[in-house]
Amino acid sequence: MVIVFSFCNMLVYIAFSLYICIRQKILNTFFRSPLRSPLMAITFQLKDKSRSTSSIEIFIRFRGASYKKTIGETTPPKFWNQNAKRCRVTRDFPEGEDVNTTIGKWDIAAKKTLEHFKEYKNLPSAPEFWEHFDSEYYKDDGKADDYYVDFLDQYI
């Protein structure tokens, strides 16, 4: 009698545990917490880690939409730091410093672009997003050109 009762309790416990696991999986699938799916995120990853050199891509998440583009830099995967999302600068790969500088510029332009689109309620389309991104990335202060033009005007 006691063995049958213990066996029944064990089956109820297993069924209840299975129910809790399935319920939690369904809730996590449909209602993701903000910590797991941020409204805004900027990250860099390698496009293909299996190749000898791989392109670096930028992934931008903004209010559920994602934007992806290669940044025009490549690196050997063995010099990529997955945690820092940057290249390791070593004696064997001193070009990593230049790659990291480019990644930093892309990061700053992405943050400025996200700040610009925060005030709008509608999500930007991908071409609209990248158009504004390019205007931030290639923004010219104009100081060097103004100085050069002033110099020419003064002495010509």
C-alpha positions as CSV (number, residue, x, y, z in Angstrom):
1,M,0.0,0.0,0.0
2,V,2.8,2.4,0.9
3,I,4.8,1.5,-2.2
4,V,1.7,2.2,-4.5
5,F,1.1,5.5,-2.7
6,S,4.7,6.6,-3.1
7,F,4.7,5.6,-6.8
8,C,1.5,7.6,-7.4
9,N,3.1,10.6,-5.6
10,M,6.2,10.3,-7.8
11,L,4.1,10.2,-11.0
12,V,2.1,13.3,-9.9
13,Y,5.4,15.1,-9.1
14,I,6.9,14.2,-12.5
15,A,3.7,15.3,-14.3
16,F,3.6,18.5,-12.4
17,S,7.3,19.2,-13.0
18,L,6.8,18.5,-16.7
19,Y,3.8,20.9,-16.8
20,I,5.9,23.7,-15.2
21,C,8.8,23.2,-17.7
22,I,6.4,23.3,-20.7
23,R,4.6,26.3,-19.3
24,Q,7.8,28.2,-18.7
25,K,9.1,27.3,-22.2
26,I,5.8,28.7,-23.8
27,L,6.0,31.8,-21.7
28,N,9.6,32.4,-22.6
29,T,8.9,32.0,-26.2
30,F,6.0,34.4,-26.4
31,F,6.8,36.8,-23.7
32,R,10.5,37.5,-23.6
33,S,11.8,39.4,-20.7
34,P,13.5,42.8,-21.4
35,L,16.8,41.4,-20.2
36,R,16.9,38.7,-22.8
37,S,15.6,40.8,-25.7
38,P,16.8,44.4,-25.3
39,L,15.0,47.2,-27.1
40,M,18.3,48.5,-28.3
41,A,21.6,46.6,-28.8
42,I,24.7,47.0,-30.9
43,T,27.0,44.0,-31.4
44,F,29.8,42.9,-33.7
45,Q,30.3,39.4,-34.9
46,L,32.3,37.5,-37.5
47,K,30.4,36.5,-40.6
48,D,32.0,33.1,-41.1
49,K,34.3,31.7,-38.4
50,S,35.3,28.7,-40.5
51,R,37.3,30.7,-43.1
52,S,40.9,31.8,-42.7
53,T,39.8,35.5,-42.6
54,S,36.3,36.6,-41.9
55,S,34.3,39.8,-42.4
56,I,33.0,41.6,-39.4
57,E,29.3,42.4,-39.3
58,I,27.4,44.8,-37.1
59,F,24.0,43.7,-35.7
60,I,21.7,46.5,-34.4
61,R,18.5,45.7,-32.7
62,F,16.0,48.5,-32.2
63,R,12.4,48.0,-30.9
64,G,12.2,44.5,-32.3
65,A,13.7,45.2,-35.7
66,S,17.2,44.1,-36.6
67,Y,19.6,45.6,-39.0
68,K,22.7,43.9,-40.2
69,K,25.6,45.0,-42.4
70,T,29.3,44.2,-42.9
71,I,31.7,47.0,-41.9
72,G,34.3,46.5,-44.5
73,E,36.9,45.0,-42.2
74,T,38.2,41.5,-42.0
75,T,40.2,39.6,-39.4
76,P,41.4,36.0,-38.8
77,P,39.0,34.3,-36.4
78,K,41.8,33.3,-34.1
79,F,42.4,37.0,-33.2
80,W,38.7,37.8,-32.5
81,N,37.7,38.2,-28.9
82,Q,34.1,37.0,-28.7
83,N,33.5,38.6,-25.2
84,A,34.9,42.1,-26.1
85,K,33.6,42.0,-29.7
86,R,37.0,43.3,-30.8
87,C,40.2,42.1,-32.3
88,R,43.1,41.0,-30.1
89,V,46.1,43.2,-30.8
90,T,49.2,41.0,-30.7
91,R,52.7,40.9,-32.1
92,D,51.4,38.6,-34.8
93,F,48.4,40.8,-35.7
94,P,49.2,44.5,-35.1
95,E,46.5,45.4,-37.6
96,G,44.0,44.7,-34.9
97,E,44.4,48.2,-33.6
98,D,43.2,49.7,-36.9
99,V,40.3,47.2,-37.0
100,N,39.3,48.1,-33.5
101,T,39.4,51.8,-34.3
102,T,37.0,51.2,-37.2
103,I,34.7,49.2,-35.0
104,G,34.7,52.0,-32.5
105,K,33.7,54.5,-35.2
106,W,30.8,52.2,-36.4
107,D,29.7,51.8,-32.7
108,I,29.6,55.6,-32.2
109,A,27.6,56.1,-35.5
110,A,25.2,53.4,-34.5
111,K,24.5,55.0,-31.1
112,K,23.9,58.4,-32.7
113,T,21.6,56.8,-35.3
114,L,19.6,55.0,-32.5
115,E,19.4,58.3,-30.6
116,H,18.0,60.0,-33.7
117,F,15.2,57.3,-34.2
118,K,14.2,57.2,-30.5
119,E,12.0,60.2,-30.9
120,Y,9.9,58.6,-33.7
121,K,7.1,56.2,-33.0
122,N,7.4,54.3,-36.3
123,L,10.3,52.0,-37.0
124,P,12.6,53.1,-39.8
125,S,12.9,50.9,-42.8
126,A,16.3,49.3,-43.5
127,P,17.2,51.8,-46.3
128,E,16.1,54.7,-44.2
129,F,18.0,53.4,-41.2
130,W,21.3,52.9,-43.1
131,E,20.9,56.2,-44.9
132,H,20.9,58.1,-41.6
133,F,23.7,55.8,-40.3
134,D,25.9,56.7,-43.3
135,S,25.2,60.4,-42.7
136,E,26.4,60.0,-39.1
137,Y,29.4,57.8,-40.0
138,Y,30.6,60.0,-42.9
139,K,29.8,63.3,-41.2
140,D,32.5,65.8,-41.8
141,D,33.2,68.6,-39.3
142,G,34.5,70.7,-42.2
143,K,37.3,72.3,-40.1
144,A,40.1,71.1,-42.3
145,D,38.4,72.2,-45.5
146,D,37.5,75.6,-44.2
147,Y,41.0,76.2,-43.1
148,Y,42.4,75.1,-46.5
149,V,39.9,77.4,-48.4
150,D,40.7,80.3,-46.1
151,F,44.4,79.8,-46.7
152,L,43.8,79.8,-50.5
153,D,41.6,82.9,-50.4
154,Q,44.1,84.7,-48.3
155,Y,47.2,84.1,-50.5
156,I,45.7,84.0,-54.0
